[in-house]
Every structure is written in structure tokens, then in C-alpha cells.
Amino acid sequence: MTHFILNWAVIVVAVFIAAALLPGLTYASTADVLVFGLILGLLNAFVAPILRLLTLPIRLLTFGLFTLIINASLFWFAAILEGNVRVAGFLTALLAALIVSAVNVVFGRLFKG
């Protein structure tokens, strides 16, 4: 449970960073980003492994780059589910997913040690 809460907090911080860097990613309030982070965390925990398994042949053919499409799609879908977090387009979702992944890697390395 602690791991999920820590991961949720990292996602929320990463979304704030992505929103500051990307003009196409907007939110109405901090509470919206908190809910968005929860939705994205749940999607990453339960839906992403299934999608990664189902798209294994495509991911092998693209040397794993199709994972970026999966992450962007989940980011965009989480924004649709939350409603008050707006993503201007798929490119914005892709860049935001990259930023969230990068921040997640950095925080993961910081908390690992």
C-alpha cells in the first residue's frame, strides 16, 4: 500500500511538471490532478500489464517503442475519465507520458537508495 501511495504522489508531481512544460496540458484545480494521478496509477497497475501482454508482438517488432503509444493512450484515457484534466492532442499525451515516465525513473532511483 505504501508503494502505491508513493507512486501516486510521484505521478501527481510529474503531472504538475508536465503541465508546467506543456501548454496543451491543463487542469482546473489541484484536486483534479490528485484524482487524475489516482486514475492513472490504477490504469498503470491493472490495465497496462494486460495491454503490454496483448501487444507483445508489436512491441517486439518496434523494439519496445510501441510502449510509448500504450503509455500515451493510458494518459489520454485517464484525462478523459477525470474530465477536468485537458490534453490538447495525442502528441501532448505522448510528451506528457514521457515526462511522467522520466520523473518516475528519477524518483524511483532516489527512493531506491
C-alpha positions as CSV (number, residue, x, y, z in Angstrom):
1,M,0.0,0.0,0.0
2,T,2.9,2.4,0.8
3,H,4.4,1.7,-2.6
4,F,1.1,2.6,-4.4
5,I,0.8,5.9,-2.3
6,L,4.4,6.8,-3.1
7,N,3.8,6.0,-6.8
8,W,0.6,8.1,-6.8
9,A,2.5,11.1,-5.3
10,V,5.2,10.8,-7.9
11,I,2.6,10.7,-10.7
12,V,0.9,13.8,-9.3
13,V,4.3,15.7,-9.1
14,A,5.1,14.6,-12.6
15,V,1.8,15.8,-13.9
16,F,2.3,19.2,-12.4
17,I,5.8,19.3,-14.0
18,A,4.3,18.2,-17.4
19,A,1.5,20.8,-17.1
20,A,4.1,23.5,-16.5
21,L,6.2,22.4,-19.5
22,L,3.4,21.6,-22.0
23,P,0.9,24.3,-23.0
24,G,-1.6,21.6,-24.2
25,L,-1.9,20.0,-20.8
26,T,-4.2,22.0,-18.4
27,Y,-6.2,21.3,-15.2
28,A,-8.9,23.1,-13.3
29,S,-7.7,22.5,-9.7
30,T,-5.2,20.6,-7.6
31,A,-7.9,18.2,-6.6
32,D,-8.4,17.3,-10.3
33,V,-4.7,16.4,-10.6
34,L,-4.9,14.3,-7.5
35,V,-7.8,12.3,-8.9
36,F,-6.1,12.1,-12.3
37,G,-3.0,10.7,-10.6
38,L,-5.1,8.1,-8.9
39,I,-6.8,7.1,-12.1
40,L,-3.5,7.0,-14.0
41,G,-1.9,4.9,-11.2
42,L,-4.8,2.4,-11.3
43,L,-4.7,2.2,-15.1
44,N,-1.0,1.6,-14.9
45,A,-1.4,-1.1,-12.3
46,F,-4.2,-3.0,-13.8
47,V,-4.7,-2.2,-17.5
48,A,-1.2,-1.6,-18.7
49,P,0.1,-5.1,-18.0
50,I,-2.7,-6.6,-20.0
51,L,-2.1,-4.2,-22.9
52,R,1.6,-4.9,-22.8
53,L,0.9,-8.6,-23.0
54,L,-1.6,-8.3,-25.8
55,T,0.7,-6.1,-27.8
56,L,3.9,-8.1,-27.3
57,P,4.4,-9.0,-31.0
58,I,4.1,-5.3,-32.0
59,R,6.4,-4.2,-29.2
60,L,9.0,-6.8,-30.3
61,L,8.8,-5.6,-33.9
62,T,9.2,-2.0,-32.8
63,F,11.9,-2.8,-30.3
64,G,9.7,-1.6,-27.5
65,L,8.8,1.8,-28.9
66,F,5.1,0.8,-29.1
67,T,5.2,1.0,-25.3
68,L,5.2,4.8,-25.7
69,I,1.9,4.6,-27.6
70,I,0.4,2.5,-24.8
71,N,1.6,5.0,-22.1
72,A,0.3,7.9,-24.1
73,S,-3.1,6.2,-24.7
74,L,-3.4,5.4,-21.0
75,F,-2.6,9.1,-20.1
76,W,-5.2,10.3,-22.6
77,F,-7.8,7.8,-21.4
78,A,-7.1,8.9,-17.7
79,A,-7.7,12.5,-18.8
80,I,-11.0,11.5,-20.4
81,L,-12.1,9.6,-17.3
82,E,-11.2,12.5,-15.0
83,G,-12.8,15.2,-17.2
84,N,-11.1,18.3,-15.8
85,V,-7.6,17.5,-16.9
86,R,-7.4,18.5,-20.6
87,V,-5.0,17.1,-23.1
88,A,-4.9,19.0,-26.4
89,G,-4.0,16.0,-28.6
90,F,-2.2,12.7,-28.8
91,L,1.2,14.4,-29.2
92,T,0.6,16.3,-25.9
93,A,-0.4,13.0,-24.3
94,L,2.8,11.3,-25.7
95,L,5.1,14.1,-24.4
96,A,3.3,14.2,-21.0
97,A,3.6,10.4,-20.7
98,L,7.3,10.7,-21.5
99,I,7.7,13.4,-18.8
100,V,5.8,11.3,-16.2
101,S,7.9,8.3,-17.1
102,A,11.1,10.3,-16.8
103,V,10.1,11.8,-13.4
104,N,9.1,8.3,-12.2
105,V,12.5,6.9,-13.1
106,V,14.3,9.8,-11.3
107,F,12.2,9.4,-8.2
108,G,12.5,5.7,-8.3
109,R,16.3,5.9,-8.3
110,L,16.2,8.4,-5.5
111,F,14.0,6.3,-3.2
112,K,15.7,3.1,-4.1
113,G,18.9,4.1,-2.3
